[in-house]
Amino acid sequence: MLRRVLASLAVLALVAGCGQGAPEPPKPADGADLAACADGLCEVSARVGAKVALPERTNVESVTVQAVDAGTVMLIAKGIGKRQGGSCSGKCEASGTGKDFKAKLWTGSELTYNDLAIKLLGVGGGAAVLKFTPQ
């Protein structure tokens, strides 16, 4: 009898542990299709090494995913044009050198660089769900 009670408690402990941790990221509207960002407006899932090409009107040539971690993403945006500038809202770290702008975003934070905004919607399965919006 005691063995049965202990086994039941062990199963309950395992089940109670399931579902804890970080929430699943939202399903991106454009899936993993990085080409959907060709017009500057997209919502995609991107893994480390992914390079998102963007239209000239955003004054950003591309954004490359450098790292994806628990609830964060590291990005490098390569600017084009004479004017270079960026800022963050929410929990974010950013720095710029020349035409490269590096940023670490936490879920829910947003980076604005030149004429492009990038919001981190979530992280899961080794990929970041990013929303790109021309400004």
TADA-V816609 format. One line per field, one symbol per residue. phi: phi as a letter, one per 30 degrees, with the letter a starting at -180 (. if undefined). Layout:
phi->???
This chain:
phi->.dddddddddddddddddidjdddddddechcdddddecjcabbcbcejdbcdbdeddhbdabcdcabbeibbcbbccdbjddbaaabbidabbabbiccbcbcccejdbccbhcbcbcddlbaiibcccccbdc
